[in-house]
Amino acid sequence: SYVSYSGKTYNVTSIGESAFYRCSGLTSITIPSSVTSIGKYAFAACTELTSVTIPNNVTEIGLSAFNCCLSLTSINIPNGVTTIESGVLYGCTNLRSLTIGSGVTRIWRQWTQSDIIKPTKVIWLTNTKPEGYKEVIGTINYVSNDNFSGLINVKIYPYLSSLFEVD
């Protein structure tokens, strides 16, 4: 939540563009609650990254922020995020579980590489369909608080009020 540099202490409120780009030794991230935005390409190509914890205070996740994180198997997009930008999870070929928070109102095209990424579980916590939700394709089980239609090869579990596992 803070860093010290040259005798001064600074509060960390964002993770800058390409801040950890290609940090192949990075395996786990817990972002502090003081952070509200993650810049574009912030963790892109961190090929050994397996675990990410993003707090609800984060409202913005930039373009391709987790692009090509090959070892990432699950991620929760927190309730504070309103838009899933293009390429956020593109190339995350081992992604199997995804939770999309209730604040998401827009999903950009190609936010995942749907022909390669085959999550077995996607949980939607939103009550309204985000713009672009039809772009999400795959053999996926969805849990949602609404009836999502128009998705391809999916099972929809509508009108659920709380987060739980679907196998």
VEXPADO-385363 format. One record per residue: residue in one letter; x, y, z of N, C-alpha, C, O, CB in turn. Coordinates in steps of 0.2 Angstrom, whole numbers, padded with zeros to 4 digits, always signed. Atoms other than C-alpha are relative to their C-alpha. Glycine has a CB too. Example, Ala and Ser with C-alpha at 12.3 -4.5 7.8 and 13.67 -1.06 7.14 Angstrom:
VEXPADO-385363
a+0004-0006+0000+0062-0022+0039+0004+0006+0000+0009+0005+0003-0005+0000+0006
s-0004-0006-0001+0068-0005+0036-0004+0005+0003-0001+0011+0004+0002+0002-0007
//
This chain:
VEXPADO-385363
s+0004-0006+0000+0000+0000+0000+0004+0006+0000+0002+0012-0001-0005+0000+0006
y-0004-0005+0000+0015+0011+0001+0007-0002-0002+0009-0008-0001+0000+0004+0007
v-0007+0002+0001+0033+0012-0005+0004+0006+0003+0002+0012+0003+0001-0001-0008
s-0004-0006-0002+0048+0022+0001+0006+0000-0005+0008-0005-0007+0003-0002+0007
y-0006-0002+0005+0061+0030-0010+0003+0006+0002+0000+0011+0002-0003+0000-0008
s-0004-0006-0002+0075+0042-0006-0003+0003+0006-0003+0009+0006+0000+0005-0006
g+0002-0003-0006+0069+0044+0011-0008+0003+0001-0010+0005+0006+0004+0006+0002
k+0007-0002+0000+0051+0048+0006-0005-0006-0001-0003-0011-0004-0002+0005-0006
t+0005+0006+0000+0035+0037+0008-0005+0002-0004-0008+0008-0004-0002-0002+0007
y+0006-0002+0005+0022+0037-0006-0005-0006+0001-0004-0012+0001+0003+0000-0007
n+0005+0005+0000+0005+0029-0005-0001-0003-0007+0000+0001-0012-0007+0004+0002
v+0001+0003+0007+0002+0017-0020-0008+0000-0001-0012-0004+0002+0003-0007+0000
t+0007-0001+0002-0015+0021-0028-0001-0003-0007-0007-0004-0009-0002+0007+0000
s+0001+0003+0006-0012+0013-0045+0007-0004-0002+0012-0003+0001-0001+0005-0006
i-0005+0004+0002-0001+0001-0054+0001+0002-0008-0003+0001-0012-0001-0008+0000
g-0001-0003+0006+0007+0009-0069+0000-0004-0006+0001-0010-0006+0006+0004+0000
e+0000+0003+0007+0007+0005-0088+0007-0004+0000+0012-0002+0001+0000+0005-0005
s-0006+0004+0000+0019-0010-0090+0004-0001+0006+0010-0003+0005+0004+0002-0006
a-0004+0000-0006+0025-0009-0072+0003-0007+0001+0009-0007+0003-0005+0001+0006
f-0003+0006-0001+0028-0028-0071+0000-0004-0006+0001-0010-0006-0004-0004+0006
y+0000+0003+0006+0028-0032-0089+0006-0005-0001+0012-0003+0000+0001+0005-0006
r-0005+0006+0001+0038-0049-0093+0004-0001+0007+0010-0003+0006+0004+0002-0005
c-0003+0003-0007+0042-0052-0074-0001-0007+0000-0006-0009+0004-0002+0004+0006
s+0001+0007+0000+0044-0070-0077+0001-0004+0007-0002-0009+0008+0005-0003-0005
g-0001+0003-0007+0049-0073-0059-0006+0001+0005-0006-0002+0010+0006+0002+0003
l+0006-0002-0005+0032-0066-0052-0005-0006-0001-0007-0008-0006-0003+0007-0003
t+0005+0005+0000+0021-0080-0047-0006+0001+0004-0011-0002+0003+0004-0006+0004
s+0006-0002-0004+0008-0072-0035+0000+0007+0001+0005+0011+0002+0000-0004+0007
i+0001-0007-0001+0001-0055-0033-0006+0001+0005-0011-0002+0003-0001+0004-0007
t+0006-0003-0004-0010-0047-0019+0001+0007-0001+0005+0010+0002+0001-0003+0007
i+0000-0007+0001-0014-0030-0024-0004+0003+0006-0009+0001+0008-0004+0002-0007
p+0002-0003-0006-0017-0019-0009-0007+0004-0001-0008+0006-0007+0005+0005+0003
s+0006-0004+0001-0034-0010-0006+0001+0007-0001-0004+0010-0003-0004-0001+0007
s-0001-0007+0002-0026+0007-0009+0000+0001-0007-0001+0007-0010+0006+0002+0003
v+0000+0000+0007-0025+0003-0027-0007+0000-0003-0011-0004-0002+0004-0006-0003
t+0006-0001+0003-0039+0009-0038+0000-0002-0008-0005-0002-0011-0003+0007+0001
s-0001+0001+0007-0032+0006-0056+0006-0004-0001+0011-0004+0002+0000+0006-0004
i-0006+0005+0003-0021-0007-0065+0001+0003-0007-0004+0002-0011-0002-0007+0001
g-0001-0003+0007-0013+0001-0080+0001-0006-0006+0001-0012-0004+0007+0004+0000
k-0001+0005+0005-0012-0007-0097+0007-0003+0000+0012+0000+0001-0001+0004-0007
y-0006+0004+0000+0000-0021-0099+0004-0001+0007+0010-0003+0007+0005+0002-0005
a-0003+0000-0007+0004-0020-0080+0003-0006+0001+0009-0007+0004-0005+0002+0005
f-0003+0007-0002+0007-0039-0078+0000-0004-0007+0001-0010-0006-0005-0003+0005
a+0000+0004+0007+0007-0044-0097+0006-0004+0000+0012-0002+0002-0001+0005-0006
a-0005+0005+0001+0018-0059-0101+0004-0002+0006+0010-0004+0006+0005+0004-0005
c-0002+0003-0006+0021-0063-0083-0002-0008+0000-0006-0010+0003-0003+0003+0007
t+0001+0006+0001+0022-0081-0088-0001-0005+0005-0004-0011+0005+0005-0003-0005
e+0000+0004-0006+0024-0089-0071-0005+0002+0005-0006-0001+0010+0007-0001+0003
l+0005-0003-0004+0010-0079-0063-0006-0005+0001-0009-0007-0004-0003+0007-0002
t+0006+0005-0001-0003-0092-0055-0005+0003+0004-0011+0000+0003+0003-0006+0003
s+0005-0003-0005-0012-0081-0042+0000+0007+0000+0005+0011+0000+0001-0003+0007
v+0001-0007+0000-0019-0064-0043-0006+0002+0005-0012-0001+0004-0002+0003-0007
t+0006-0002-0004-0030-0056-0029-0001+0008-0001+0004+0012+0000+0002-0001+0008
i+0002-0007+0001-0038-0039-0034-0005+0002+0005-0011-0001+0005-0002+0000-0008
p+0005-0003-0005-0047-0029-0021-0006+0003-0003-0006+0005-0009+0003+0004+0005
n+0006-0003+0003-0065-0022-0024+0001+0008-0001-0003+0010-0005-0005-0001+0005
n-0002-0007+0001-0057-0004-0023+0002+0001-0007+0002+0007-0010+0005+0002+0005
v-0002-0001+0007-0050-0007-0041-0006+0001-0004-0011-0003-0004+0004-0006-0002
t+0006-0001+0004-0062+0001-0053+0002+0000-0008-0002+0000-0012-0002+0007+0001
e-0002+0000+0007-0051+0000-0069+0006-0005-0001+0011-0005+0003+0003+0007-0002
i-0005+0005+0002-0041-0014-0077+0002+0002-0007-0002+0001-0011-0002-0007+0002
g-0002-0003+0007-0031-0007-0092+0000-0006-0005+0000-0012-0004+0006+0003+0000
l-0001+0004+0006-0030-0014-0109+0006-0006+0001+0011-0004+0002+0002+0004-0006
s-0005+0005+0000-0021-0031-0110+0004-0001+0007+0010-0003+0007+0005+0001-0005
a-0004+0000-0006-0016-0030-0091+0003-0007+0002+0008-0007+0005-0005+0002+0005
f-0003+0007-0002-0014-0049-0089+0001-0004-0006+0001-0010-0006-0005-0003+0005
n-0001+0003+0006-0011-0053-0107+0006-0005+0000+0011-0003+0003+0001+0005-0006
c-0005+0005+0001-0001-0069-0110+0003-0002+0007+0009-0004+0008+0005+0002-0004
c-0002+0003-0007+0000-0074-0091-0002-0008-0001-0007-0010+0001-0004+0003+0006
l+0001+0007+0002+0001-0092-0096-0001-0005+0005-0005-0010+0004+0006-0003-0004
s+0001+0004-0006+0001-0100-0079-0006+0002+0004-0008-0002+0009+0006+0000+0004
l+0006-0003-0003-0015-0090-0073-0005-0005-0001-0008-0006-0007-0001+0007-0002
t+0006+0005+0001-0029-0103-0069-0006+0003+0002-0011+0001+0000+0002-0006+0004
s+0007-0003-0002-0042-0092-0061+0001+0008+0002+0007+0010+0004-0003-0004+0007
i+0000-0008-0002-0046-0073-0058-0007+0002+0002-0011+0000-0001+0003+0004-0006
n+0006-0003-0001-0059-0063-0050+0000+0007-0002+0005+0011+0001-0002-0001+0008
i+0001-0007+0002-0064-0047-0058-0004+0003+0005-0010+0002+0006-0003+0001-0007
p+0004-0002-0005-0070-0037-0043-0006+0005-0002-0006+0007-0007+0005+0004+0005
n+0007-0003+0001-0087-0028-0041+0002+0007-0002-0003+0010-0006-0004+0000+0006
g-0001-0007+0002-0079-0011-0043+0002+0002-0007+0001+0007-0010+0006+0003+0004
v-0002+0000+0007-0073-0014-0061-0006+0001-0004-0011-0003-0003+0004-0006-0002
t+0006-0001+0004-0086-0007-0074+0001-0003-0007-0003-0004-0010-0001+0007+0000
t-0001+0002+0007-0077-0012-0090+0006-0005+0000+0011-0004+0003+0002+0006-0004
i-0005+0005+0001-0067-0027-0095+0003+0002-0007+0000+0001-0012-0002-0007+0000
e-0003-0003+0006-0055-0019-0108+0003-0006-0005+0003-0012-0003+0006+0004+0002
s-0002+0005+0005-0049-0028-0124+0007-0003+0002+0011+0001+0005+0001+0004-0007
g-0007+0004-0002-0035-0041-0121+0001-0001+0007+0007-0004+0008+0005+0004-0004
v-0002+0001-0007-0036-0041-0102+0002-0007+0001+0007-0008+0005-0006+0002+0004
l-0002+0007-0001-0035-0060-0102+0002-0004-0006+0002-0010-0006-0006-0004+0004
y-0002+0003+0006-0030-0063-0120+0007-0004+0001+0012-0002+0004+0001+0005-0005
g-0006+0005-0001-0017-0078-0121+0001-0003+0006+0006-0006+0007+0005+0005-0002
c+0000+0004-0006-0021-0084-0104-0002-0007-0001-0008-0009+0001-0003+0004+0006
t+0003+0007+0003-0022-0102-0111-0001-0005+0006-0005-0010+0004+0005-0003-0004
n+0002+0004-0005-0023-0110-0094-0006+0002+0005-0007-0001+0010+0006-0002+0004
l+0005-0002-0004-0037-0100-0087-0006-0004+0000-0009-0006-0005-0002+0007-0003
r+0006+0005-0001-0051-0111-0080-0006+0002+0004-0011+0000+0003+0003-0006+0003
s+0005-0002-0004-0061-0101-0068+0000+0008+0000+0006+0011+0001+0001-0003+0007
l+0001-0007+0001-0067-0083-0070-0006+0002+0004-0012+0000+0003+0000+0002-0007
t+0006-0003-0004-0078-0073-0058+0000+0008-0003+0004+0011-0002+0000+0000+0007
i+0001-0006+0003-0085-0057-0066-0005+0004+0005-0010+0002+0006-0003+0000-0007
g+0004-0004-0005-0091-0044-0053-0006+0004-0002-0007+0004-0008+0005+0005+0003
s+0006-0003+0002-0107-0035-0052+0000+0007-0003-0005+0009-0006-0004+0000+0007
g+0000-0007+0003-0101-0018-0058+0002+0000-0007+0001+0005-0010+0006+0003+0004
v-0002+0000+0007-0096-0024-0075-0006+0002-0005-0011-0002-0004+0003-0007-0002
t+0006-0002+0005-0107-0015-0088+0002-0001-0007-0002+0000-0012-0002+0007+0002
r-0002+0000+0006-0096-0017-0103+0006-0005-0001+0011-0005+0003+0002+0007-0003
i-0005+0004+0001-0085-0031-0110+0003+0001-0008-0001+0001-0012-0002-0008+0001
w-0002-0001+0007-0074-0027-0125+0002-0006-0004+0003-0011-0001+0007+0005+0000
r-0002+0005+0005-0071-0038-0140+0007-0003+0002+0012+0001+0004-0001+0001-0007
q-0007+0003+0000-0056-0050-0139+0003+0001+0007+0009+0002+0008+0005+0003-0005
w-0003-0001-0006-0054-0048-0120+0003-0007+0002+0007-0007+0007-0006+0002+0005
t-0004+0006-0001-0050-0066-0120+0001-0003-0007-0002-0001-0012-0004-0005+0004
q-0001+0004+0006-0044-0078-0134-0005-0006+0000-0002-0011+0002+0008-0002-0001
s+0005+0005-0001-0060-0088-0134+0001-0006-0004-0002-0011-0002-0007+0003-0002
d-0001+0006+0004-0054-0100-0147+0005-0005+0004+0006-0011+0002+0002+0001-0007
i-0005+0004-0004-0040-0106-0135-0002+0000+0007-0001-0006+0010+0007+0004-0001
i+0002+0000-0007-0046-0101-0118-0007-0004+0001-0012-0002-0002-0001+0007+0003
k+0006+0004-0001-0059-0114-0112-0002+0000+0007-0001-0006+0010+0000-0007-0003
p+0002+0001-0007-0064-0109-0094-0006-0005+0001-0010-0005-0003-0002+0007+0003
t+0006+0004-0001-0075-0122-0087-0005+0003+0005-0010+0000+0006+0003-0007+0004
k+0005-0004-0004-0083-0110-0075+0001+0007-0001+0007+0010+0000+0001-0002+0007
v+0000-0007+0000-0088-0092-0077-0005+0002+0005-0011+0000+0004+0000+0003-0007
i+0006-0002-0004-0098-0084-0063-0001+0008-0001+0004+0012-0001+0002-0001+0008
w+0002-0007+0001-0107-0068-0067-0004+0003+0006-0009-0001+0008-0004+0001-0007
l+0003-0003-0006-0112-0057-0052-0005+0006-0002-0008+0008+0002+0005+0002+0005
t+0003-0006+0002-0120-0043-0062-0008-0002-0001-0010-0007-0003+0002+0002-0007
n+0007+0001+0001-0139-0041-0063-0003+0002-0007-0008+0001-0009-0004+0005+0005
t+0002-0002+0007-0139-0033-0080+0005-0003-0005+0011-0004-0003-0001+0007-0001
k-0005+0003+0005-0131-0040-0096+0005+0006-0002+0003+0011-0004-0004-0002-0006
p-0005-0005+0002-0114-0030-0099+0000+0000-0008-0001-0005-0011+0007-0002+0003
e-0001-0001+0007-0112-0023-0116+0005-0004-0003+0011-0004+0000+0001+0008-0002
g-0006+0004+0003-0102-0035-0127+0000-0007+0003+0004-0011+0002+0006+0003+0002
y+0000+0007-0003-0107-0051-0116-0001-0005-0005+0001-0011-0004-0006+0000+0005
k+0000+0006+0005-0111-0061-0132+0006-0002-0003+0007-0007-0006-0005+0003-0005
e-0007+0001+0002-0093-0060-0136+0003-0006+0004+0008-0009+0002+0005+0006+0000
v-0002+0005-0004-0090-0073-0122-0002-0007-0003-0008-0008-0003-0002+0001+0007
i+0002+0006+0003-0089-0090-0131+0004-0005+0003+0009-0004+0006+0001+0001-0008
g-0004+0006-0002-0084-0107-0126-0005-0005+0003-0011-0004+0004+0005+0002+0005
t+0004+0005-0004-0090-0123-0117+0001+0002+0007+0005-0001+0010+0002-0007-0002
i-0001-0003-0006-0093-0114-0101-0006-0001+0004-0012+0000+0001+0002+0007-0001
n+0006-0001-0005-0105-0115-0086+0000+0007+0003+0005+0009+0005+0001-0005+0006
y+0001-0007-0002-0111-0098-0082-0005+0000+0006-0010-0004+0006-0003+0005-0005
v+0005-0001-0006-0119-0093-0065-0001+0008-0001+0003+0012-0001+0003-0002+0007
s+0001-0007+0000-0128-0076-0066-0006+0001+0004-0010-0003+0006-0001+0002-0007
n+0006-0002-0004-0141-0066-0057-0005+0003-0005-0010+0005-0004+0002+0006+0004
d+0005-0002+0005-0150-0063-0074+0000-0006-0005+0004-0010-0005+0003+0007-0003
n+0001+0005+0005-0155-0073-0089+0005+0002-0006+0002+0006-0010-0007-0002-0002
f-0004-0001+0005-0140-0072-0101-0002-0004-0006-0001-0010-0006+0007+0000+0001
s+0002+0004+0006-0146-0077-0119+0005+0002-0005+0008+0007-0005-0007+0001-0002
g-0005-0001+0006-0136-0078-0135+0007-0002+0001+0011-0001-0004-0001+0008-0001
l-0007+0003-0001-0121-0086-0128+0000-0007-0003-0005-0010-0003+0002+0000+0008
i-0001+0006+0004-0114-0101-0137+0003-0005+0004+0007-0004+0008+0004+0001-0006
n-0002+0006-0004-0112-0118-0130+0001+0000+0007+0006-0001+0010+0007-0002-0003
v+0000-0001-0007-0116-0114-0112-0006-0002+0003-0011-0004+0001+0001+0008+0001
k+0005+0002-0004-0126-0119-0098-0001+0007+0005+0004+0009+0007+0001-0006+0005
i+0001-0006-0004-0134-0104-0089-0004-0002+0007-0009-0006+0006-0004+0005-0004
y+0003+0001-0007-0139-0105-0070-0003+0007+0002+0001+0011+0006+0005-0003+0005
p+0002-0007-0002-0150-0089-0068-0002+0001+0007-0004-0004+0010-0005+0002-0005
y+0003-0003-0007-0156-0079-0053+0003-0003+0006+0000-0005+0011-0007-0002-0001
l-0003+0002-0006-0143-0084-0041+0002+0006+0004+0004+0011+0001+0006-0005-0002
s-0001-0006-0004-0140-0072-0027+0007+0000+0004+0009+0005+0007-0005+0000+0005
s-0006+0000-0003-0123-0077-0020+0005-0004-0004+0003-0009-0008-0001-0002+0007
l-0006+0003+0004-0106-0083-0026+0001-0007+0003+0001-0008+0009+0006+0004+0001
f-0002+0007-0002-0103-0102-0025+0003-0004-0006+0003-0001-0012-0007-0004+0002
e-0003+0004+0005-0094-0116-0035-0005-0004-0004-0010-0006-0001+0005-0004+0004
v+0004+0004+0005-0101-0124-0050+0005-0005-0003+0010-0003-0006-0004+0004-0005
d-0004+0005+0003-0093-0141-0055-0004-0003-0006-0001-0008-0009+0003-0004+0005
//
